[in-house]
Each structure stands twice: as structure tokens, then as C-alpha cells.
Amino acid sequence: MKLVVSEGEDSDFDAELPIIVDDRLRLIFTCCHPALSIESRVALTLKLLCGLTTAEIARGFLVSETTMAARLTRAKKKIKTTHIPYRVPTAEDLPERVDSVLSAIYLVFTTGHTAPTGSELMRRDLVERSLELIRMLRKLLPADREVAGLLALILLTDARRATRIDTEGTMQLLADQDRTQWDHGAIVEGVGLVRDTLRSRPAGRFVLMAAIASVHAKAQSWSETDWSEIVALYDLLLAEWPSPVVALNRAVAIGLSAGPSAGLSALDDLATEPYLLGYNYLASARADFLRRLGRDHEARASYEDALLNCENEVERAFLRGRLRELS
């Protein structure tokens, strides 16, 4: 990657800031201009910076492809008609833009971590892209705790990459992964970042998500995972960022802390959440708790629902395997 010190149109930057600019960083800040809606900023970044299809982006936002296509078209027109500049903003304008940029980088990572469609579980190109971008942003804003939090989250989550698929190509859940094969260098760096960012309060959403990932990373085995701490962190995260997906993850953590009946009850509370209708992870989580409770007929129905809404072939193979086990 070729990095250049900003010049010309960016000469109004604070000279004391270590401004190192790559074209991708300019593009992501252009896409995340405050004149655009928050949803449009992130979607446009995924489209123009990462080359994701409209369908892939729509899936990440839990909206229809038609809705996302219209949103992208409006955003492109606004950039053109309002002459939004192609540059990293000045030092005083950075704070209002950073959250949107972090949201975009986070979605780039999650889309690469588990590809929405295709025959591969992961898209390494997107994971590497997200890591490059967050490291560049870290150089730009070394004191920003949320930037550090997202870097820690990506490091800690991606540290498990070598164990997510076994030698036969079968997806491995966190409970079944060989933790000795995790990237312990990335874990040390990530845990250190979490420790530093948690020294000050309040913690933002990316710091809290990184703290959850840190609990997983520090556990020597699945059975040693501190699920009560994870539930407590999800409570804080839900208050900070009331997202239906966060509520879903919290419900799963409750089931792993207090038992499958408690988890199933927490999941049932989300059954009418419109953003989770047709979300395969809700159905698969219900199926797993039902399976643990011995309610095999209901579990099969939930696994079948998950299959209907899953387009990644590795995940589909895993779900089909669960169905065979129940049969």
C-alpha cells in the first residue's frame, strides 16, 4: 500500500496532527460526509470502497435490496449536487465524522468475517481492508478510544480465523475451536487496547464490543468463559447502542449463562422485532436452545427456517448437519 503525506487541498490540517492519507481514507471520509444520512454513509462506503453488491449491503442493514438501491442512488446524487469534497476533513471537523467512518469499517469487517453469500465462510480481502483502514485511522486519531476499541475488536475476533473451519471444510462453533491455534499475538495487542480504553468512563459501543471479545479471548476453554460478565457487558452495550442484533446476542449470552430455557425466553421477546424477521441467526439460535431442551420437532422447524434465510454455503452445510443429527 502506498501512503502519502497530505498536501494541496488538505493543507489546512492542524500541523501537529500526524496526517497520513491514503486514497481509501479520503474516499471513506467523503462517503461519510455529515450531509448524508447515517445509513447512506455506511452503505456508500461498502459499495464504493469495498465493491460489495447492493444485495450484500442490504443484507447487512436488514432491509430489502430495492430499498438499499434507492438509498445508494440518492446518496450518490447528493455528493454530486452538493459538491462534497474528496478529502480527509480538517482537524476540527474530524470528531463529527469519525463515528460514521467507524461504522463503515466495522461493517466491512463483519461482511468479510462471515460472507453473506458464496461458497467461502470468510472474505479475507474485506477483513484485511478493514484492518488496514482502522490502523490508518488509529494513526490519524491515536487518542480516540472508540478507534482503539474497533481495532481491538477486529484483532480479537479475527484472531480465531484459523480455527473457524476444520480440515474437512466444516464450520466450527466457538465452543469447538482449538484455542491453542488462535493468533495469540493479535490477542495480546487487542487485550492491551481494551485494558487501556476501559480506564476511562463511559465506554462507547466499540470499546464494549471489544471488551466482550476480550472475555472470550482470555478464557482458556469454552467451559471457563465468564458468561455472567458477558451478559453484564451486553447490558451496557444495549443501553449505549440499542440494536436488535445486540439484543439477539445478549439473549444468546443469557442462555449460555442461565440455561437454554432462559435464553429461549429472551429470544422469544424478540420474535416481533421487525428488523429480525427473516434473520437466520435468530432462527438458528432458537433451534440450538430447543435442541438442548430436547424439543427436537421444534428445533428442526427452526433450523429449516434458518436454512431458508441463509445464503452462505458453509453455514448452510452446518445447519444441514444439525438437521441430520436431529433426524
Summary of the structure (lengths in Angstrom):
residues: 327
radius of gyration: 20.5
end to end distance: 51.2
largest distance: 66.7
contacts: 1031
relative contact order: 0.08
helix: 68%
strand: 3%
